[in-house]
Amino acid sequence: VDAYKRALERDPSYTRAAYALSVLYVFELNKPLEAIALLEPIAAKEKKPFESLFVLARAYFMAGQNERAVAVYDRIIADTTNAQYRSDAERNRALVQSSR
């Protein structure tokens, strides 16, 4: 965590460090709000950041922001040409919708 934070202090636009840190926040440290803060700028800036979008949707879901999670999955479904990404996003969107 500290290494990624230092990298981002040196270069706030270093999206790979932001992504890696957000993965730790979501999947290891249970800090979805911190991950959201890192991932939203990536989602806004990059054209097709699908890996980041999947983590962002998961962070929204963990934070109880189900509508936002569904919207991110909808974006993936609409924008991807990757059949596996589309299938995963559709499955995850259905899981989020069923948990309401």
Secondary structure by P-SEA (a helix, b strand, c coil): caaaaaaaaacccaaaaaaaaaaaaccccccaaaaaaacaaaaaccccaaaaaaaaaaaaaaacaaaaaaaaaaaaaaccccaaaaaaaaaaaaaaaaac
